[in-house]
Amino acid sequence: MNICIVELTTTPADEHLNEQGFAVRVEISFDESGCKSATYRRRTTYPMGWLEDRADPAIWAEPRRQLSEDVAASILALIRSTRIGPAVEEMHGYIHATKFELAVSSVFFSCSFSWFAELPTEWNALQQTVNILESIGGTGGESE
């Protein structure tokens, strides 16, 4: 049995103290025949959260919720089929923008991508995965 963890975190800029972001962590157990189980946890993030003790361990305090097998299979298929280069050609500069971080890990590997405001065009292959995770984390539950 393998496990894949996919986490998307959105953090509003420090200047936007009245805004909230979210972190959603999806844990998918699978084997050669497909998904066996999938759960997710969600938490709210805040600007200047690094000043408070709301960092990554806080997500473990949230209850696990079941994620449908179809959604989990979609995430897993997208992660497996995505091919991108880590380098970004264009300069992307944004003032007071929301920060995004997408992290993917398993027992023997991990990677993360972070950006501000909008996904760089070189990483557009990640957009579908980001959209699914935003629908889960942004609303506090799966989209139908």
N, C-alpha and C positions, 0 to 999 in steps of 0.2 A: 504494500500500500504506500502510495506517495502522497505528499501534501504540498499544495501550492498556496502561498499567501500573497494576496494582492491588496495593496493599501493605497488609497488616494486621500491626500490631505490638502485642504484649501485653507489658507490663512490670510485674512484681510490685512492690508497695510497698516502699520502702526498709527498712521494719521487718521484712520477711520475707526475710532473707538466705539462707535455705535453699531458697527457691523459684526456679523458672526460668520464663521466658516464652518467646516465640518471635516471630520476624518471618518472614513469608512474602511474597515478591515474585513476582507472576505477570505475565509479559509476553506479550501476545497480539498477533499480527500478523494483520490482516484486510483485506478489501476488500469491495466491494458484494456479492460472492457468498458471503461468510462468512469463517470462520477459516481462515487459511493455516498458521499454526504457533503453538504456545504452549509456553512453558517456565516453570519456577518455580525459585526458590532459597529455601532455608530456613536460618535461623540461630537459635541460642539467645540469649535476652536474660536479663539478670540485674538484680536490684535494685541500685540505685546504679551502674548501667552508665555513667552520665554521668561517673563518676570515672575510669573506665577508658577505654581507647581502643578500644571495641567498637561505636562508633556506626555510622551508616548505611553508610559505605564497606566495613565488614566483610562485608556481604551479597554484595558483588561477588567475594569470595574463594571463596565456595561454588560447587560445580559446578552447572551448569544441568541440570535434569531435564526430560524431556518431560512435558507435561501432555496428557491425552486431549482430543481435539477436542470431545467432548460436554461435558466439564467447562468448558473454555474458552468454548464457545458459551453455556453457562448463565450464567457470570459476565458475559460481554459483554451478553447479553440483559437480565440483571437490572440492570446498571449503566445501560444505555440507557433502561430503563423506570421506574426509580426516580424518584419525585417527592416531595420533602420540603422543608419550610421549614427554614432554618438556625437559627432561634431556638427555644429550648426554654422552655416556659412554667413548668414545675415546677422547684423547687429540688431538686437531687440532691446530697446531701452524704454522703460515705462516708469513714470513717476507715480507713487502712491498706488501701486497695483497689487492685486491679490496674488499671492504666491501659491503655486500648485506643486505638489510632489507626488509622483507615482512610483511606488516601490513594489518589486516583485521578488519573492524569495521562496526557497525550498530548502531541503536539508543541505544540499551541496552547492547552492548558488544563490546569488542575490544581485540585484541591480536597482538603480533608482534614477529617475529623471526629474528635474525640477525646472520650472519656468515661471515667468510672470505674465499675467493678463491673458495671453493667448498662446496656444501651442505653436511652437515654431513649425514652419511649413515642412522642414526636413523630417519632422516627427509626426506628420499627419496620419501615419499608419496606426498610431496609438489612439486616435480620436474616438473610434468606436468603443474601445475599452473604457476610456475616460467617460464617455457618455453614459455607459451602463452604470459605472460606479457613481457618477453624479446622480443618476436617477435613484439609486439605492440610498446613498448618503445624504443627498440634498433634501430629500423629502422625509427621511426617517424610515423609509421602507421601500420595498420593491415596487417598481412601476408595473402596471398591468399591460 
